[in-house]
């Protein structure tokens, strides 16, 4: 079985919930999910210059496609660009791990992930961890850190921890209503929490389709010395292996920077794979206005 990445974005249940709370529309381009980012200016009273822009790119600011498979990359891109031109969408983004020549001629940003191969036996997976990670997992177990799959009360208790974590890291905060709806659908999500003396110290929310994906997490700094996050990932790996999954996707990583979460994920011995966000300015002038507007409205934040 081959890892292709972004499989969760091909799951209709997830996509329906995601678009509902992120104010997005969705379409399919050759079987790949594309999100249409709505123009927030349409419901506001702006000056005549902004009104002109509204007419130029109404009703969407950009289209983002999560590309997994296509027979001909040039044909795929032409179909995407044609849709953007017809719908007056100034920016096209294609997110994929592919490096076809048809894609690499465009501007791109990269962020990677570490993939744990679950087709191995558990002993081999354990031995692939760095020694320090194995020591920290044993330490957490010795100190009485316990891991469980969360219930609704656990989700509510952990949510405040997640919000604090997102604020510290300056990440985009997900909406509770969306996460709760995902949580209720155990076909596409799980929340694993670490408890110390009956108090939740950390939690990791994973999305599950063909590959479990580490989506969001949160932990209390005062318990970091007990290594609850190391133990949670180990328990998720064991659970995913027992369920017959082929891979565990540990989420975003940036290997060419001093990035704490990346250094942490490296300890689990996964294979590093680069993902790319290719950008095509379908309408250059309108795309520049969108960039300026987004910068003013949101500033610079991590996450999607």
PEKA-V58908 format. One record per helix or strand of 2 or more residues. SS is the DSSP state (H for helix, E for strand). FROM is the first residue (numbers start at 1). LEN is the number of residues. Records with the same first field share a line. If there is no record, write none. Layout:
SS = FROM-LEN, FROM-LEN
//
This chain:
H = 7-4, 12-11, 40-4, 48-10, 73-14, 101-4, 122-7, 131-12, 152-18, 176-9, 221-6, 228-15, 260-7, 284-15
E = 24-6, 32-7, 60-7, 91-6, 107-11, 146-4, 189-8, 199-9, 212-8, 247-7, 271-11
//
